[in-house]
Amino acid sequence: MYDIKSKKAEEFIDDDEIQKTILYARQNKSNKENIQAILKKAKEYKGLSHREAAVLLECDLDEENQKIFKLAKDIKQKFYGNRIVMFAPLYLSNYCVNGCLYCPYHYKNKNIMRKKLTREDIIKEVTALQDMGHKRLAIESGEDPVNNPIEYILDCIKTIYSVKHKNGSIRRVNVNIAATTVENYRKLKEAGIGTYILFQETYNKKAYEKLHPTGPKSNYAYHTEAMDRAMEGGIDDVGVGVLFGLNMYRYDFVGLLMHAEHLETTMGVGPHTISVPRIRPADDINPDDFSNAVPDEIFEKIVAVLRIAVPYTGMIISTRESQKTRERVLELGISQISGGSKTSVGGYAEEEKEEDNSSQFEVEDRRTLDEVVNWLLKLGYIPSFCTACYREGRTGDRFMSLVKAGQIANCCQPNALMTLKEYLMDYASEDTRKKGDEIIENEISNIVSDMVREIAVKNIAEIEKGERDFRF
């Protein structure tokens, strides 16, 4: 039975409720009156229920669909403006004991070269990332209690934060590792992580168990309840997501929103981020084996309706997607993107040889970070390398309260401009620097507070003189 307050995965992600929701959405897909009522509610910027969102996703009325996309754009602009947060993944180890059918890290894969970064390797990788200009990382690792125990992850985090190279430093480390215990989440919190990220892959229990036949990840309940344990362990910011294409997208769309509603209700704050990856080709994995591939037009609508349903939550898209797709969904709701990404272990410091493949999946957008930043500037966005909220304690409900009150822009706008200026001074190509300076000059006047604007202008002048790391 569906119980949003339950701590049991099969009760807050109830199969019967999802099936009823999908049926309800199909029955109302042409119900103009109902759709307009949902859109009217959405314009209050307080979000939607999973049932309401499912109706918008299923809507087949052209005129109303146009309103859906416009509202998504309006909400994106209201809460996130034209700021786009930049990050990069860092793969620590591809040793894994799980048998996930969609991931080349599965323990039966004898083609992939198993690697694990040493402390010296991490220093080289982080130095290379700093030379690109990155300030925010998302560390990734396979699940292996022997090769990748929690102590190894903690040591890696400590090493990453310790590397200072020229003007470079990693200021926020987000963590994407397997579901673990409350005690281990406390250790991650003490290590100073930003967001704890864990993808559900699919919320359909039967499909989940079929896709995860062996290994600790095969335990659906333990995996699905991980965010509750993480927040009980003191981690304020958690990031959820599904891997679209593994299961029917409608089911996982509804499950994703039910998970967000559960966290909001039981833990007092919903997910800090939602990721929307789609299945990609990888070694020993044939994407044709997964017949639920999501076409671009449906994927774009998923992003738009998620933005409407959870207006306060950051949304992430990676280099799995093409430049064309990323450009489209940026305006519909995405607020964070990766750039210059490598999905292999040790891929930043040294270009990987084809025969030594250790990648988790193929990258579609292969541009350098500078090329991505240049592209964003050309589109009128502000590439932001800001990590201030995490470092100033604006996490969890403190962050969400500022977002909901419309006050977060007082911090985000100047911080985005100041960190962009750092990037332009230290790492950018001449053309990128020119475009960036023009954006900063144009955008500085959009800082509402006179006092904040004056301080930002002063700090940007100091950055030009060589000072670094100003933040509000």
C-alpha positions in Angstrom: 0.0 0.0 0.0 1.3 3.5 -0.9 2.6 5.4 2.1 4.7 8.5 1.4 5.9 8.6 5.0 7.0 5.0 5.1 10.6 4.1 5.4 10.1 0.9 3.3 11.0 1.2 -0.4 8.0 -0.8 -1.6 5.6 1.5 0.3 6.9 4.9 -0.7 7.6 3.6 -4.2 4.4 1.6 -4.6 3.9 -0.3 -7.8 0.1 -0.1 -7.7 0.2 3.7 -7.2 2.5 4.1 -10.2 0.3 1.9 -12.4 -2.8 3.9 -11.4 -1.0 7.1 -12.0 0.1 6.1 -15.5 -3.5 5.0 -16.2 -4.9 8.3 -14.9 -2.5 10.3 -17.0 -3.5 8.4 -20.1 -7.2 8.9 -19.4 -6.6 12.7 -19.0 -4.1 13.3 -21.8 -6.7 15.2 -23.8 -8.6 16.6 -20.9 -8.0 20.3 -21.6 -9.8 21.6 -18.5 -7.8 19.4 -16.2 -4.5 20.2 -17.9 -5.1 23.9 -17.7 -6.0 23.6 -14.0 -2.6 21.8 -13.4 -0.8 24.5 -15.4 -2.5 27.2 -13.3 -1.3 25.5 -10.1 2.2 25.1 -11.5 2.4 28.8 -12.1 2.4 29.3 -8.4 5.9 27.9 -8.5 5.3 25.4 -5.7 5.6 22.2 -7.7 3.2 19.4 -8.7 2.3 16.0 -7.4 3.5 12.9 -9.3 0.0 12.4 -10.7 -0.3 16.0 -12.0 3.1 15.8 -13.5 2.3 12.5 -15.2 -0.7 14.2 -16.9 1.4 16.9 -18.3 3.9 14.4 -19.6 1.2 12.5 -21.3 -0.6 15.6 -22.7 -1.2 15.3 -26.4 -2.8 18.7 -27.0 -0.4 20.8 -29.1 -1.4 24.2 -27.7 -1.1 23.0 -24.1 2.2 21.3 -24.8 3.5 24.7 -26.0 2.4 26.2 -22.7 4.2 23.4 -20.8 7.5 24.1 -22.5 7.0 27.9 -22.0 6.3 27.4 -18.3 9.4 25.2 -17.9 11.5 28.0 -19.4 9.9 30.6 -17.2 10.5 28.5 -14.0 14.1 27.8 -15.0 14.7 31.5 -15.5 12.9 32.5 -12.3 15.0 30.2 -10.0 18.2 29.7 -11.9 18.4 32.6 -14.3 21.0 32.0 -17.1 23.6 30.5 -14.7 24.9 27.0 -15.6 27.1 25.2 -13.0 30.1 23.3 -14.3 31.5 20.1 -13.0 33.5 17.0 -14.1 33.3 13.3 -13.1 36.4 11.7 -11.7 36.5 7.9 -11.9 38.5 6.4 -9.0 38.1 2.6 -9.6 36.2 0.3 -11.9 36.6 -2.8 -9.7 33.1 -4.0 -9.0 31.4 -7.1 -7.6 28.0 -6.4 -9.0 26.5 -8.1 -12.1 24.6 -5.1 -13.5 23.6 -6.0 -17.1 23.9 -2.4 -18.4 27.3 -1.5 -17.0 30.7 -2.6 -18.3 32.1 -2.6 -14.8 30.1 -5.9 -14.1 32.3 -8.5 -12.6 32.0 -10.9 -15.5 33.5 -8.5 -18.0 36.9 -9.8 -18.9 37.5 -7.3 -21.7 37.7 -4.2 -19.6 41.0 -3.3 -18.0 40.6 -3.0 -14.2 42.1 0.1 -12.7 42.3 1.8 -9.3 43.8 5.2 -8.7 46.6 5.5 -6.2 47.3 8.6 -4.2 49.9 9.7 -6.8 47.4 9.0 -9.6 44.7 11.1 -8.0 47.2 14.0 -7.6 47.9 13.8 -11.4 44.2 13.6 -12.3 43.2 16.5 -10.0 46.1 18.6 -11.3 45.0 17.9 -14.9 41.4 18.9 -13.9 42.6 22.0 -12.2 44.6 22.9 -15.3 41.3 22.7 -17.2 39.7 25.1 -14.7 37.4 22.8 -12.8 36.5 23.5 -9.2 33.7 20.9 -8.7 34.1 17.2 -9.1 31.8 14.2 -8.8 33.8 11.1 -7.9 32.6 7.7 -9.2 33.6 4.2 -8.2 32.5 0.6 -8.7 31.3 -1.3 -5.7 34.0 -3.6 -4.3 34.5 -3.9 -0.5 38.0 -5.2 -1.0 39.4 -2.8 -3.6 37.1 0.2 -2.9 36.2 0.2 0.8 34.9 3.3 2.4 38.4 4.1 3.8 39.7 4.2 0.2 37.0 6.7 -0.8 37.7 8.8 2.3 41.4 8.9 1.5 40.6 9.9 -2.1 38.5 12.8 -1.0 41.2 14.0 1.4 43.8 13.8 -1.3 41.6 15.7 -3.8 41.0 18.5 -1.4 44.7 18.7 -0.6 45.9 19.4 -4.2 46.7 23.0 -4.8 48.2 23.7 -8.2 48.9 27.3 -9.4 45.6 29.0 -8.8 43.7 25.8 -8.9 41.8 23.9 -6.2 38.9 21.6 -6.0 36.4 23.3 -3.8 33.5 20.8 -3.8 33.6 17.0 -4.1 30.3 15.3 -4.8 30.2 11.6 -4.3 28.5 8.9 -6.4 29.2 5.6 -4.8 27.1 2.5 -3.9 24.5 2.5 -1.2 26.0 2.1 2.2 25.4 2.4 5.9 24.4 5.3 8.1 27.8 5.1 9.8 29.6 5.3 6.4 27.4 8.3 5.4 28.5 10.0 8.6 32.1 9.5 7.6 31.4 11.0 4.1 29.8 14.0 5.8 32.8 14.4 8.1 35.1 14.2 5.0 33.4 17.4 3.7 31.5 16.1 0.7 29.0 18.2 -1.2 26.1 16.2 -2.6 25.7 12.4 -2.2 24.5 11.1 -5.6 22.9 7.7 -6.3 21.0 6.7 -9.3 18.1 4.3 -8.9 18.5 3.1 -12.5 14.9 2.0 -12.4 12.1 2.1 -9.8 10.4 -1.0 -11.2 11.3 -3.7 -8.7 10.9 -6.6 -11.1 12.9 -4.9 -13.8 15.5 -3.7 -11.2 16.1 -7.3 -9.9 16.4 -8.6 -13.5 18.9 -5.9 -14.3 20.9 -6.6 -11.1 21.0 -10.4 -10.8 24.0 -10.6 -8.5 26.0 -8.6 -6.0 25.0 -6.3 -3.2 23.2 -3.9 -5.6 20.7 -6.6 -6.3 18.9 -5.7 -3.0 16.2 -3.3 -4.3 15.1 -2.1 -0.9 18.6 -1.4 0.5 19.4 0.6 -2.6 16.1 2.5 -2.8 16.3 3.5 0.9 19.8 4.8 0.6 18.9 8.4 0.6 17.0 8.1 3.8 20.1 6.6 5.4 22.4 9.3 3.9 20.2 12.1 5.3 20.0 10.3 8.7 23.8 10.2 8.6 23.9 14.0 8.3 24.3 14.5 4.6 22.0 17.5 3.8 22.2 17.4 0.0 21.4 14.2 -1.9 21.0 13.7 -5.7 18.7 11.2 -7.3 18.2 10.0 -10.9 17.2 7.1 -13.1 18.9 5.7 -16.2 16.3 6.3 -18.9 16.1 3.5 -21.3 16.4 0.6 -18.9 12.7 0.5 -18.2 9.6 2.2 -19.5 10.1 5.9 -19.1 6.6 6.7 -17.7 7.1 4.3 -14.8 10.5 5.7 -13.8 9.4 9.3 -14.3 6.6 8.8 -11.8 8.8 6.8 -9.4 11.4 9.6 -9.5 8.9 12.1 -8.4 7.5 9.9 -5.7 11.0 9.5 -4.3 11.4 13.3 -4.3 8.0 13.6 -2.5 9.0 11.0 0.0 12.2 12.8 0.9 10.5 16.2 1.2 7.8 14.7 3.5 9.9 12.5 5.7 13.3 14.3 5.8 12.0 17.9 5.5 13.9 18.6 2.2 13.7 17.0 -1.2 16.6 16.1 -3.5 19.2 18.8 -4.1 19.6 17.5 -7.7 18.0 15.2 -10.2 20.0 13.7 -13.0 18.5 12.5 -16.3 21.0 10.2 -18.0 20.0 8.0 -20.9 21.5 4.6 -21.7 24.7 4.7 -23.8 26.9 2.2 -25.6 29.7 0.7 -23.6 32.2 -2.2 -23.6 30.4 -5.5 -23.4 27.1 -3.7 -23.4 24.8 -3.4 -26.4 22.2 -0.6 -26.0 20.0 -2.5 -28.5 19.4 -5.0 -25.7 17.4 -2.3 -24.0 14.2 -1.7 -26.0 12.9 1.2 -24.0 15.2 3.9 -25.6 13.7 7.4 -25.0 13.5 9.5 -28.2 14.7 13.1 -28.1 11.3 14.7 -28.2 10.1 12.6 -25.2 13.4 13.2 -23.3 13.0 17.0 -23.8 9.4 16.8 -22.4 10.6 14.8 -19.4 13.1 17.5 -18.6 10.5 20.3 -19.0 7.9 18.6 -16.8 10.5 17.7 -14.1 11.4 21.4 -14.0 7.8 22.3 -13.5 7.1 19.6 -10.9 10.2 20.3 -8.8 11.0 23.9 -9.5 13.6 24.3 -6.7 15.7 21.3 -7.5 18.9 21.4 -9.6 18.9 19.3 -12.7 22.0 17.7 -14.2 22.9 16.5 -17.7 26.2 14.9 -18.6 28.3 14.5 -21.7 26.3 11.3 -22.4 24.2 13.7 -24.5 25.1 15.5 -27.7 25.7 19.2 -28.0 22.4 19.6 -29.8 20.4 17.8 -27.1 22.2 19.6 -24.3 21.5 23.0 -25.9 17.7 22.1 -26.1 17.3 21.0 -22.5 19.4 23.8 -21.0 16.6 26.2 -21.7 13.9 23.7 -20.4 15.3 23.1 -17.0 18.9 21.9 -16.8 21.1 23.9 -14.3 24.3 21.8 -14.2 26.4 20.3 -16.9 29.7 18.5 -17.2 32.4 19.6 -19.6 35.6 18.0 -20.9 34.6 14.8 -19.2 36.5 11.5 -19.2 34.6 8.3 -18.1 37.8 6.2 -17.8 39.9 5.6 -14.7 42.9 7.9 -15.1 41.7 9.5 -18.3 42.5 13.1 -17.5 46.3 12.9 -16.9 47.0 10.5 -19.7 44.9 9.8 -22.9 43.7 6.2 -22.6 44.8 3.7 -25.3 41.9 1.9 -27.0 43.2 -1.5 -25.9 43.3 -0.4 -22.3 39.6 0.6 -22.2 38.3 1.3 -18.7 35.4 3.7 -19.6 32.0 3.3 -18.1 30.2 4.6 -21.2 30.8 6.4 -24.5 30.9 10.2 -24.3 28.8 11.9 -26.9 29.9 15.5 -26.3 33.7 15.3 -26.5 34.5 19.1 -26.5 37.1 20.5 -24.1 35.9 22.5 -21.1 37.0 25.7 -22.8 34.9 24.8 -25.9 31.9 24.1 -23.7 32.3 27.4 -21.8 32.7 29.3 -25.0 29.6 27.7 -26.4 27.6 28.6 -23.2 28.8 32.2 -23.4 27.7 32.4 -27.0 24.3 31.2 -26.1 24.0 33.9 -23.4 24.6 31.7 -20.3 26.9 32.3 -17.4 29.1 29.3 -16.8 29.5 29.2 -13.1 32.3 27.5 -11.1 30.7 28.5 -7.8 30.8 26.2 -4.7 29.9 28.9 -2.2 26.7 27.5 -0.8 28.3 24.3 0.3 31.3 26.1 1.8 29.1 28.7 3.6 26.7 26.1 5.0 23.8 26.9 2.7 22.8 23.2 2.3 19.7 21.1 2.8 16.7 23.0 4.1 18.8 26.2 4.5 19.5 26.2 0.8 15.9 25.3 -0.2 14.4 28.0 2.0 16.5 30.6 0.2 15.5 29.2 -3.2 11.8 29.1 -2.4 11.9 32.6 -1.1 13.6 33.8 -4.3 16.6 35.0 -2.4 19.3 32.6 -3.6 20.1 34.8 -6.7 21.5 37.4 -4.4 24.3 34.9 -3.8 24.4 32.9 -7.0 24.5 35.8 -9.5 27.6 37.5 -8.1 29.3 34.2 -7.2 28.8 33.0 -10.8 30.3 36.1 -12.3 33.3 36.1 -9.9 34.1 32.5 -10.5 33.7 33.0 -14.2 36.2 35.8 -14.0 38.6 33.5 -12.3 38.2 31.0 -15.1 38.7 33.7 -17.7 41.9 35.0 -16.1 43.5 31.6 -15.4 42.4 29.1 -18.1 40.3 30.6 -20.9 41.3 30.9 -24.6 41.5 34.5 -26.0 38.1 34.2 -27.7 36.4 32.7 -24.6 37.9 35.4 -22.4 36.5 38.1 -24.7 33.0 36.6 -24.7 33.2 36.1 -20.9 34.2 39.6 -20.2 31.3 40.9 -22.3 28.9 38.7 -20.4 30.2 39.9 -17.0 29.9 43.5 -18.1 26.4 43.0 -19.2 25.2 40.8 -16.3 26.8 42.8 -13.4 23.9 45.3 -13.6 21.4 42.5 -13.0 22.5 42.1 -9.4 19.5 43.5 -7.6 21.2 44.6 -4.4 23.3 47.8 -4.7 25.6 46.7 -1.9 26.2 43.2 -3.4 26.8 44.7 -6.8 29.4 47.1 -5.5 31.2 44.4 -3.6 31.1 42.1 -6.7 32.6 44.8 -8.9 35.3 45.4 -6.3 36.1 41.7 -6.1 36.2 41.3 -9.9 38.8 44.1 -10.0 40.8 42.3 -7.3 40.6 39.0 -9.3 42.1 40.9 -12.3 45.0 41.8 -10.0 45.6 38.2 -9.0 43.4 37.6 -5.9 41.2 34.5 -5.9 38.3 32.8 -4.1 35.8 35.6 -3.2 32.3 34.5 -2.4 29.0 35.6 -0.9 
